[in-house]
Amino acid sequence: MIQLDEKIYFYLLFIIPVIVTLFLLVLLWKKRTQKKFADSLLLRRLTPNKSQYKGTLKLLFFLLGLSGLIIALVNPKIGTKLETVKREGVDIVFAVDVSKSMLAEDIAPNRMEKAKRLVSEIINQLASDRVGIIAYAGQAFPQLPITTDYGAAKMFLQGMNTNMLSSQGTAINEAIELATTFYDDDEQTNRVLFIISDGEDHSGGQTINAVEEAIEAGIKIYTIGVGKPKGAPIPLKRNGVLESLKKDMQGEVVITKLNQEVLIDIAEEGDGSYIDGSNTDDAVAFIKEELLQMDKKEFEAKQFAEYKDQFQWFLGAGLLFLFLDIFILDRKTKWLKKLNLFNEKQID
């Protein structure tokens, strides 16, 4: 298991393409200037000991050295020992709606990003609970199985978008049915499912049947509504630029609205509560209070301990490459010249 202490230093790696660009520009300028002075054959005769390739080799060593120093600043650590620890918590599954209607911007920046932020903030409030994530639209897809790794949960969460499922529409029943397979501990008495959606549902009465089966499996269902009841059009963008608004078969602009009634019915049938997701802080505070009131079950979890610093290896490699860069000259080396490793032409 790898742990990174100072990830912010990774931004320094953007210096590398800048340096490469400057190197290429200087190289181009040199060639143009040299052509004004003399042709390439005459230049090689005037500077017979100048290597054509060592400049690129020096740049490569410099960039490798710089990269090593930057990664050393990040301070990567490796977990050297896997321990089994006892934790107490509940099993929580998040079912996130990724249908196209979640692109509506009636709640900033849009419903999809709002849903992801809500889930992320809820995870931030958890201490030792296990979490899983499901993505659903016209069908449901397991995004992350039940785990105690909150870092992985957030990583998978950020990767979710409205293009990840080819089957469009909104089938909440499939998300609930898939969620019932996520809970792998038969002794866990508190199983919670959070459905984050705008409430659009094309599965008809099948949703209530799925809720009833979930209740029989001991799952409590909460619904979180994202969007506004007055609705908004669905923007279709490419590379962040608005191309058009989604239209129906008759050519009319589609207006998608938050369907609170559906979400309220699901929550009531699921022995949970409907939560308005408009205000993130209020929603997260309510959920935190609900989870605190639930009984916690003890379970075993494996986690890495005794993380050891690895920065010294990258620091050493970085300094080595910088040292080599300093002592490599642009002129040809006699013994390398005899070997002709770079296949340089000899000028008589």
Residue pairs with C-beta under 8 A, 6 or more apart in sequence:
1 78
1 79
1 304
1 307
2 76
2 77
2 78
2 79
3 76
3 77
3 78
3 79
3 307
4 74
4 75
4 76
4 77
5 74
5 75
5 76
5 77
6 73
6 74
6 75
7 74
9 70
9 73
9 74
10 70
10 74
12 70
12 73
13 67
13 70
15 66
16 63
16 66
16 67
19 59
19 62
19 63
19 66
20 59
20 63
23 59
27 55
34 40
34 43
37 43
38 46
41 347
44 345
44 347
45 347
48 347
49 331
49 332
50 330
50 331
50 332
51 330
51 331
51 332
51 333
51 342
51 344
52 342
52 344
53 342
53 344
54 328
54 329
54 330
54 331
54 332
55 330
57 328
58 325
58 328
58 330
61 321
61 322
61 324
61 325
61 328
62 321
62 322
62 325
64 317
64 318
64 321
65 317
65 318
65 319
65 320
65 321
65 322
65 323
65 324
65 325
66 318
66 322
67 318
68 314
68 315
68 316
68 317
68 318
68 319
68 321
69 314
69 315
69 318
69 319
69 322
71 311
71 314
71 318
72 311
72 312
72 314
72 315
72 318
73 311
74 311
75 309
75 310
75 311
76 310
76 311
76 314
77 307
77 308
77 309
77 310
78 307
78 308
78 310
79 304
79 305
79 306
79 307
80 304
80 306
80 307
80 308
81 304
81 305
81 306
82 302
82 303
82 304
82 305
83 302
83 303
83 304
83 305
84 300
84 301
84 302
85 300
85 301
85 302
85 303
86 298
86 299
86 300
86 301
87 128
87 148
87 298
87 299
87 300
87 301
88 128
88 296
88 297
88 298
88 299
89 126
89 127
89 128
89 129
89 130
89 296
89 297
89 299
90 129
90 130
90 188
90 190
90 191
90 192
90 291
90 294
90 296
90 297
91 129
91 130
91 132
91 146
91 182
91 183
91 185
91 188
91 190
91 191
91 192
92 126
92 129
92 130
92 131
92 132
92 192
92 193
92 194
92 291
93 131
93 132
93 133
93 134
93 146
93 179
93 182
93 183
93 191
93 192
93 193
93 194
94 119
94 122
94 131
94 132
94 133
94 134
94 194
94 196
95 134
95 136
95 140
95 172
95 175
95 176
95 178
95 179
95 193
95 194
95 195
95 196
95 197
96 115
96 116
96 119
96 133
96 134
96 135
96 136
96 143
96 157
96 160
96 196
96 197
97 111
97 115
97 136
97 137
97 170
97 195
97 196
97 197
97 198
97 200
98 112
98 135
98 136
98 137
98 160
98 161
98 162
98 164
98 165
99 137
99 138
99 162
99 168
99 169
99 170
99 200
100 137
100 162
100 168
100 234
100 246
101 111
101 170
101 198
101 200
101 234
101 256
102 110
102 111
102 112
102 115
102 162
102 198
102 226
103 110
103 111
103 112
103 162
103 234
103 235
103 236
103 237
104 110
104 111
104 198
104 227
104 231
104 232
104 233
104 234
104 235
104 256
105 111
105 232
105 235
106 227
106 228
106 230
106 231
106 232
106 258
107 114
107 226
107 227
107 228
107 277
107 278
108 114
111 198
111 226
111 227
112 160
112 161
112 162
114 226
114 277
114 280
115 196
115 197
115 224
115 226
115 277
116 157
116 158
116 160
117 280
118 196
118 224
118 226
118 277
118 280
118 283
118 284
119 133
119 157
119 194
119 196
120 154
120 157
121 280
121 284
122 194
122 284
122 287
122 288
123 131
123 150
123 153
123 154
123 157
125 284
125 287
125 288
125 291
126 150
126 291
128 148
128 296
129 148
129 291
130 146
130 147
130 148
130 299
130 301
131 144
131 146
131 147
131 148
131 150
131 153
132 142
132 144
132 145
132 146
132 147
132 179
132 182
133 143
133 144
133 153
133 156
133 157
133 160
134 140
134 141
134 142
134 143
134 175
134 178
134 179
134 182
135 141
135 143
135 160
135 164
135 165
136 165
136 170
136 171
136 172
136 174
136 175
136 178
137 162
137 165
137 167
137 168
137 169
137 170
137 171
138 165
138 167
138 168
138 169
138 170
138 171
138 202
139 165
139 167
139 171
139 174
140 171
140 174
140 175
140 177
140 178
141 164
141 165
141 178
142 178
142 182
143 156
143 157
143 160
144 152
144 153
144 156
145 182
145 184
146 182
146 183
146 184
147 153
148 301
148 303
169 202
170 197
170 200
170 201
170 202
170 203
171 201
171 202
171 203
171 206
172 195
172 197
172 201
172 203
172 207
172 210
172 262
172 266
173 201
173 203
173 206
173 207
173 209
173 210
174 203
174 210
175 195
176 193
176 195
176 207
176 210
176 211
176 213
176 214
176 221
177 210
177 213
179 193
179 214
179 219
180 213
180 214
180 217
180 219
183 191
183 217
183 219
185 297
185 299
187 297
188 218
188 297
188 299
189 218
189 295
189 297
190 220
190 294
190 295
190 296
190 297
191 217
191 218
191 219
191 220
192 219
192 220
192 221
192 222
192 272
192 291
192 294
193 214
193 219
193 220
193 221
193 222
193 270
194 222
194 223
194 224
194 287
195 221
195 222
195 223
195 224
195 263
195 266
196 223
196 224
196 226
196 277
197 223
197 224
197 225
197 226
197 263
198 225
198 226
198 227
198 256
198 257
198 258
198 259
199 223
199 225
199 227
199 258
199 259
199 260
199 261
199 262
199 263
200 256
200 259
200 262
201 207
201 259
201 262
207 262
207 266
208 265
208 266
208 269
211 221
211 266
211 269
211 270
212 269
214 221
214 270
215 221
215 269
215 270
215 271
219 270
220 270
220 271
220 272
221 266
221 267
221 269
221 270
221 271
221 272
222 267
222 270
222 272
222 273
222 274
222 275
222 287
222 290
223 263
223 264
223 266
223 267
223 270
223 272
223 273
223 274
223 275
224 263
224 274
224 275
224 276
224 277
224 283
225 258
225 260
225 263
225 274
225 275
225 276
225 277
226 258
226 277
226 278
227 256
227 257
227 258
228 257
228 258
228 278
229 257
229 258
229 260
230 257
231 255
231 256
231 257
231 258
232 255
232 256
233 245
233 246
233 253
233 254
233 255
233 256
234 245
234 246
234 254
234 256
235 242
235 245
235 246
236 242
236 243
236 244
236 245
236 246
237 243
245 253
245 254
246 253
246 254
247 253
247 254
248 254
260 274
263 274
264 274
267 273
267 274
268 274
273 286
273 290
275 283
275 286
275 287
276 282
276 283
277 283
332 344
337 344
340 346
